Amino acid sequence: MISVVLDSIITCPVCGHRKAETMPTNACVWFYECEGCKAVLKPKSGDCCVHCSYGTNRCPPMQRSGSCCVD
């Protein structure tokens, strides 16, 4: 069985603010408001969620199977 990492540090591309977050196992996070500058982050083109785009770890569905939770 694959070990899934649930913690990820999101880094805002606008202001550089970093925050540790726990990723949900049953849903993707499509929007995330930066606590530093209040920018609303959305996934980059080709990514399924903000954790895959701006986090230190990919989301649990991507870690488990390599496919997005919105397939």
C-alpha angles and dihedrals in degrees: 000000000000117000109232120209111218099185122083134167112225116209117200111230090208103054105004094241111158127205133175112233135178111233120226114244096212104042143038122242105230098171130035128178114217112232090211104054102002092239112155109232121210127185117277116248108285095021123103100214146004092263091059090048104039107011133094090237132039118244119277095256090053092046092050103043110358091244129109123249091239097061 
